[in-house]
Amino acid sequence: MERRYLLGNEAIAHACLESGVDFVSGYPGTPSSEVIDALRARPDRSYYVEWSVNEKVALENALAAAWCGIRALCTMKHVGLNVAADPLMTSAYTGVTGGLVIMSADDPFAHSSQNEQDTRCYAHFARVLCLDPASVQEAHDMIKPAFELSEEFGLPVLFRPTTRICHSKGDVELGPAVPGLRKGEFHKDPRQYVVIPAHTRVLHKKLNEKQPAIRKRLVGAGFNRFEIRGKTAVIAGGIGASYVQELLPAGVSFMKIGAYPIDEEWLGDFVRKHEKVLVVEELAPEIEETVRQVAGCVPVFGKKNGYAPYEGELSPQVVAAILEKAGFLKNPFLPAEPVPGLPPRPPILCAGCLHRGAFYAIKKVFRDAIYPSDIGCYTLGLQLGVVDTTICMGASITVASGIAHSGETRDVVCTIGDSTFLHTGIQGLINAVYNGADMTVVILDNRITAMTGHQPNPNTGATACGIETPPVSLDAVCRACGVRFVETVDPYDITGMVNVLQEAKKRKGVRVVIARQMCVISARRAGVKRGRYIVDPETCTGCGTCVRFGCPAIEFEDEKARINELCSGCAICAQLCPVGAIVREGKR
Amino acid sequence: MSGSFDILIVGIGGQGTILASNILGEACLIEGRHVKGAETHGMAQRGGSVESHIRIDGRYGPLIAPGQVDLLISFDLLEALRYSHYLRKGGRIVVNSHLVLPTSVYTQKLPAPTEDEIVKALKKYDLCLLDADRIANEAGSPLSQNVVMLGAASGWMPLKPATLLESVRRLVPRKTVEINTKAFEMGREAGGTG
């Protein structure tokens, strides 16, 4: 036994090693990415690991591996499960032979996400098991049983940590790593793996027949447990259980739920021993709905009657307020309000980020246009007024073509990153070309999946494990989709990019401009040194052109611009300055 | 309530708050104590305001409620004020006197408090203000600013200075052990001891 201070995702990755995982796939997405990042970084790998191009692809790969009898892990964020929902739903019918654990990390409060959906609802929908940890230690401790339960019932298991598990840290007790040495072998069985109607009807029945045994089995698994201490009770799930335990007064019974489906008989016995029950859980009222089914005349407090919020994440102060409202305690926290009126410090595109240059050029050429965009660092282009829509991965090109066909007369210029383009952008491009949309697509190509922590993708030229691969040619892909105007530009060269966009503006049909430049963080790590730029205060007229560019390296002091130490030498501001006051340090 | 000693480290993405919280976590392991923490990853790291919660002897959730923090360590003057409501009554605040204004102040001409106004507002707490950037440079590298801050706050933590120093030495890059050791000691001198 070893005790280490680990990030939740690192603890989960270590537990996969302890479970002898054989196959790992996934698509990066906050807060899930560090599990594969930890697994791919190990030099002593005895398992296969890949970053897949999207979650559907990742899950189908992992499912096939599990069909071959080996243990497979597939990771993604909650919205990635929407992309993978198609194989998920039917994988519950086909089942698995090797353990398949699908980690879908939820993000209450949408710290880094487009919505607050709840993976537990998918488990319910697909009729598969779901494990929901309350702490980093429990996240670690659930992984091995997750593989075992998957093998026992021949079903995929959804593992649902949340941001405050994945990105929390704790002292974690670890077990020894076990090498994954199983060798996969596919046993042909069309009745299991070919879901034609005649087969799938039988498989659906089998899935439903498994349910009572699953519920009974989970009672004994130890993730759902209770302590009777009084006439009233709190039932809590996930990390909410940790907050409740910190605050719960003596004399109140406590039940913790960490595994689904919940056995109604077991739950009902507990609930009916009490005079009132409060349910505390993040996001959907998944536990609460089951409690209400079994409560009889015991009053239930929760989201459905306004005692707890549906939205956002729980925290000690939110849980204290819920407990007080439901009459369980007096809120121990005094009100503490932040100092009002401080300027916010939201995340911002880095100094020297290629996206800022690309957005500047787009705005200069297409002044009055509609700008659909996508998911990535460049969504921060919102601050620059060049992001009008963002829905989900790949929805820049499709939204652009929809607007272009709607009768809207303004130009439509959408932006999408290289990883997102490869994830679900290509289909939209084929569709737009096929159906004759009139629009411009700018692919922001930094050759990496930057926002989630610089994971490689097929455009990078290396696999998850650093093995060199031929990078995909975005130019050739676009041309193969039927795009006639495809130009690659350097977004650090503002004049060059403006010229190409002006050319694109004159054309009809779908035009693609690939704005290619290394992510400034990757460049720094690779040792690229461009030299810094400075403002000559004698020449600077204080016009503010450079400041409006929005680069965090440019400050404004005493009516003059000043460049701080964040400067990475992209030189775009030097191209924008109307009086030539910005020069390379050491020159002139 | 929980019996934990609750520390909040705040700053700007890229200033090294995560390494600082790792050093505290490792120090807890060395002393055989439980510890819980929570931090900001992903989109929020791109130059935005970041926070790390560390609960020494923590056994429950990783988050600290506003008004409950025992020790607030801020790598930036403005961020100190932004998170000051997290401090409990009588809590200590250790602040780097360096101020980085958010880009929004320049691009949207938003009003921002001056350094003097911030320091005045922070004086209602048990304030320790130090120029960690200068001290880090003197120690040998501006990057050791986070370790300077830990040194300055070390007198108010329920962890032995020797343990903290051992943890620093374990976690910083090998080439920088000497600089960071010096940074810790110089920070400790600047912060005084409780």
Interface residues (C-beta under 8 A of the other chain):
Chain A: R3 R4 Y5 T30 P31 E34 H111 S112 S135 V136 R164 H167 S168 K169 G170 D171 I239 S242 Y243 Q245 E246 L247 S315 P316 Q317 A320 P332 F333 L334 P335 A336 E337 P338 V339 G341 L342 P343 P344 R345 P346 P347 I348 L349 C350 C377 L380 M451 T452 G453 V547 R548 G550 C551 P552 I554 E555 F556
Chain B: M1 S2 I12 G13 S21 N22 G25 E26 C28 L29 R33 H34 V35 K36 G37 A38 E39 T40 H41 G42 M43 A44 Q45 R46 G47 G48 S49 G58 Y60 G61 P62 L63 I64 A65 P66 G67 Q68 L78 E79 L81 R82 Y83 S84 H85 Y86 L101 P102 T103 S104 V105 Y106 T107 L110 P111 A112 P113 A121
